[in-house]
Every structure is written in C-alpha cells, then in structure tokens.
C-alpha cells in the first residue's frame, strides 16, 4: 500500500502538524496546572489515530439516517443491485453492512467473540443482518457485521459503502453501532426523505457523528413518493443555516431510488432511451459523479482534512486558555471588562428570583407530565394487546407466545421512555442555554436511563408448565444505552 506522502502535496506538512499537536496534548494532559483547560489523556491518542488512518486505499463512505428513510434502497440503487440489501418495510437492519467491489457477488458474516467469519449466500444477508419484525431483536445475536462484495463501477472507482442500522430518533441502541462505524469513515452520507424537515434529534446526531468527519453529503430520497420534496429541501437548508451553519455549504442531492432501478432495468433490456430518461429523473447522475469525484478520487485529501478537523477541535480549548493568559500578561484592558461582565452575569443567574429558575421548573413539570402520560398510554396499550392475545389464543400457544410478546412490549416501552426523556432533556438544555447564555456541554446530551433496581429484582418470566426459565438468545443491542439487560423469558 502506497504511503500517502507520495500521493498528496500537503501530506507531509499536515502529518508534521498532527505529530506536534499530539506531543503538545500529551504534555498538557500531564500538566498539574489547575487553571488550564482540562485535556483528556485520550486527546493525543485520538489525534494519532487519525494520523494512522492516513493511508491510500478505497474511501470509506458511511450512510446514516433514521429508519425508513431509504438508506438500503439508496445503496442498492447506487451499485445497481436492486435486491442486494434488505429493504422490506417490516425488516430493519440490526448490524452494519460493508459493501466493497468484487468480481462476483459474495458475502461474509463477521461474528462476535472471535469466531471465524462465516460465508453467506448474498440472498440470505437478511438472516444475519436483520431485526425480527415481531420481537424487534436481532435474528442472529452473534453477528458483528456483514461484508458484501459485488461488481459495481462506483465501488471499482475506489469507494466502500457502509450501511448502518436505521434508528428511530437516532438515539436508541442502534445509534451506538452507527457511531462505532464512523470511527473509520472518510466521509458521511446523511439520508433524509421528502416526508418532512430535519428533526431536532437528526441535527444533534449529525453534530455528534461529524466530530471527526469533515466531509458530509446530504441525500434526500423518495422524491417520486413525496411531491412536496422541493419545499422540504429548502426548509432543511434553512434549518442547517440556523442551527448547524457548519453544513450550510454541504451539497444536497434529491434522488429517487425507484427511478434509478427502472433505469437499470431498461438498460438491461436494451431500451437506452427509457434508461436515459429514467436516470435523469432519478437524480443519481449528479450524486454518483459527486461520490466518485468528490470522495473516491479525493480520499487522500479527505483523510488529511479529517485529521486536521480532529486536531483543531481538541486544540481549540487549550488555545483559548493560552490566549486569555497572553491577554492577562499583556494587561489587555478589555479582559478586565469581560471578567466583570461574566461575574455580573453569574450573580444575576444566582439570584433566587432569576427568570430561568421558574422557566426550568415549569419545563421540568411539563416534561414529567408528558412522560407520565406517554408511559401510562403505552402500558394501557400493552395491557389491551395482552387481553386480546389471551382471548384469541389457545393454551399451548398462549404459554409460548404471551411471555415473549410481553417482554418485547416492555422493552419497547422502555426504549420509548428513554427516547422521550432524551428528547425532553435536550429541550431543557436548549432552553437553559438560551436563558443563561451558557453551554451545557456534551455530558448532558449523553444522558442514559438506568433501569430501576426494583425492575431487576422482579423474577424472570416463566411459561406455564415450565419449572425453570432459561434465558433465550437475544441481542442486548435492543436495550437502551446505560440499561442493564432484562431477564429473558424461555
């Protein structure tokens, strides 16, 4: 593999800067100074990891987005293999899939626990990568990821596509899998569809997902299904300009995977005129050209940009502290005014009659009310479903299915509560930032619900006629972040 120093004119300069930054961060992390910016020992390691990734090879393009946004259909259309990745409406992907160029279709399932990879028929990918539509648990709980090889011009141009699990709200258990795949990404494709504008959770996830990725491409799918997509696109651009101005210049590509599939089918049938017309309708021409030229051919530059992006982000707090010290040593007259301003603002915030206190109490009560109402509604729905199951099922079927259905329902309620709490806390954080002009920092947005001890103290569910309950195989990925795995029914 060729060293990138011979493939990019600025590589040596960037690598020297990254190496110097890592040494500086190591030194800062070992410093005992109490008045400096806190520097994590992992900061230098993160910078060195980016430098280690700077090598030539296929560019890794990770595709992310909420579930039912058309990610898998998008990848199938990009590579010209209509049925490669599972796209059924009731099938969700539970692990990430890596799609590379190969002379013939192949698939390999990489297992957890150090087990040897398992060759898979490409037609059976869903059996290893999908989530069961009924239980919402992985069909195989021992699969880490699935690697797929197919002949495709886009992939042959020097691109590897990574399909990540679709995540409701982008904050549930699958979000951790998606975030893990981003550690090796050169660029990001963020997928939305024409049904509605970007949500607050999508904007927050986008910010987290791009902490080390400089290149982002937005794709708006299903333009054939949602005729109002132009208005949605403009609204999304406005939302990014307002809430995430860093992405204002990022390109957007509206596409129709269905039209692209029609174009491929017409081309295979020899109907060039129809193929050309449907390809133009699909919008995939500009997208494919951008992915080939902007990402595949510029992989070396993207990796250098990512290394600089990470390095500058971890150096910024340290640089701010040193800048304040220099201003203090130079007796900058404006520094004293700034300190007085911050002191007065802090005193105002600390007053017992400060406006933010009442607003926080009111918003907290409203969040608690919404959580209670939503939780009670979910419990009532689960009770109703259980009663209907009892009325409609026979004894043996009931003994087998009811415990499983109840467990799936309880975990669904827990995930819903977890997501609703995260959304509510994010709104509280935004309110406090606006009221107090403060940055709450990443720790608040990383909130995870811990399962109450009284729930763990409950006995395991036991089917009728069974003396003991043995836990059934199930993936712990369905548990919300921070929660311990619940006892499984037989």
Buried (B, 14 or more C-beta within 10 A) or exposed (E): EEEBEEEBEEBEEBBEBBBEBBEBBBEBBEEEEEEBBEBEEEBBEBBBBBBEBBEBBBBBBBBBBBBEBBBBBBBBBBBBBBEBBBBEEEBBBBBBBBBBBBEEBBBBBBBEEEEEEBEBEBEEBBBBBBBBEEBBBBBBBBBBBBBBBBBBEBBBBBBBBBBBBBBBBBBBBBBEBBBEBBEEBBBBBBBBBBBEBBBBBBBBBBBBBBBBBBBBBBBBBBBBBBEEBEEBBEBBBEBBEEBBEEBEEBBBBBBBBBBBBBBBBBBEEEBEEBBBBBBEBBBBBEBBEBBBEBBBBBBBBBBBBBBBBBBEBBBEBBEEBBEBEEBEEEEEEEBEEEEEEEEEEEEEBEEEEBEBBEBBEEBBEEBEEBBEEBBEEBEEEBEEBBEEBEEEBEEEEBBBBBBBBBBBBBBBBBBBBBBBBBBBBBBBBBBBEEBBEBEBEEEBBEBEBEBEEEEEEEEBBBBEEEEEBEEBEBBEBBBBBEBEBBBBBB
